[in-house]
Amino acid sequence: MAYQVFIDGEAGTTGLQIRDRLANRDDIQLVQVDPARRKEPEARREAFAAADVAILCLPDDAAREAVALAEGLDVRFIDASTAHRVADGWVYGFAEVAAGAREAIAAAKNVSNPGCYSTGAIAIIAPLVAAGLVAKDEALSIIGVSGYTGGGKAMIADFDAGEAPAHFIYALDQHHKHLPEIIARTGLTTRPVFSPAVGNFAQGMAIQLPLQLGGGRSLATLHQALADHYAGAQFVRVVTAEEAGPRIVPTKLNDTNMLEISVHGDDANGCANVIAVLDNLGKGASGAAVQNLNIMLGVDEGAGL
């Protein structure tokens, strides 16, 4: 028996990559809507009614409207937008980040897919908070750079046309849309300073967490806490600084669902940098959505990945 899956918004960057990951699977049948009718409420509700799971690849307001449109139907949701990441009644879809998360995703009717920057930042911070190596009220700075596909169709068009700068920093007002979920999913009580940037490469990203050492926090204790937390994880690996190399390349995990964490610095001068690398369209978006879909359906978690 094939599971019926509807990708609402499959023409966008995330939707297309999800479709590509599902298209050749025998256990998945994609529910299709005539392109001429894809914005009609009646056609979309029919698709929701036919689906076991609907994956929303829509702007936030449209994602909320989609959930309302499907009210009363026996369809489960994965929302790839920001709309429901801190909403009541939605399970956060990061299986590796906390005990019981995978079981909660498997049982959920509604799952919110994490953001790309959020995935890297939470992957680093949450285990360190749990291990007592980062205080919830500590003043943190998070630095990130992403490929331009994270900016949507307009930004992609600007870069492809050579009309965008090679690198720029944005969200300077400290109101980036990923901050609420980073705070909520790490347990931080002090708002971190977040400095995201876009580079002149299509996909891939790196997130840095600079830390001062001392008081039981060393390169070794940071590495060990992260390694222990992700021991046995299929899609998250913690590597040594030597394994990661002297240069961290944001594109190194492109076209995978992997996330890699490494700890760098010098105990002697008391400075550390914890770095996560992932594909913003893989573990940061489409790959994570497929992983969550697999968990919800009770099939091999790595199917299609």
C-alpha positions, 0 to 999 in steps of 0.5 A: 500500500502506498501512502498518499502525500500532498505537497502544497506549494510544490513549485517552490524551492523546498517543495521541489526538493521534497518532490524529488526525494519522494518521486521514485519511492514505491511506498509514496504516491503524490497527490496532484492538483491541476496546476491551473487549479492549484490556488483554488480552495476547493481543489486544495481541500480535495487534495487534503482529503485524499492525503494521509500527510500534507506537507506545506511549503508555503508562506506563513499566512498561507500555511495557516490558511491551509490548516484552516482549509483542511479543518475536519479532515483526517490529514496530518500536516508537516509545515515547512514554514515558520507559522507553527514552530512555536504554536500550541498543538504542533510537535517540533520536528527535530528528532535528534534534539531531545529525548522523546522527540522522535516518539512525539513526531511519530504520534503527532497529527501536526509537525512543524519543520525546523528552520535552517539556521534554527536547526544548526543553532539548536543542534549546538545549544540545546545539548550544551544547555542540557549538559549544564555547559551553557547557562540558560541566561548566558549572553550568547552570539550566534553567527551564520552564513547560508546559501542564497536559496534560503532567501526564496525565488526573488533572491535566487533570481537576483543571484542567478542574474548577477545582481546581488552582492557576493556576501551580505549580513542582514536581520540587523534589527535582531528580529530574524524569524528564526529567533523565537524557535531558537529561544523556545527550543533551547530553553534560553532565557536571555535573547541571543544576538543573531548575525545571519549572512548570505553568501554567493553560493546556492546552498549549504550553511554554517552556524557558529557559537563562540564561547568563552572557556573556563569553569568546567567548560573546555574544548573536551567537555564541549565535544564530549557533551555533544558526542554523547548527545548524538551518539547513534544518530543517523543524520547528526555527527560530531567530529573532532576539530582535526577531522573537520579540518582547518577550514569549515566549508558551508557547502560540504554537506550539500545534497545530503540530510546530514548535520556535522558539529565540531568544536574548535579553539584553544584551552590556553587562551580560553576561546572556543567556537562550536560550528554546525554545517548542514545543507539549508535545503537538506537537513535545514528544510526538504531533507528534514521534512522527508525524515519527519514524514518517514517517522510519521509513517513508521517507515525507514527513517532514511528512506529517500535520504 
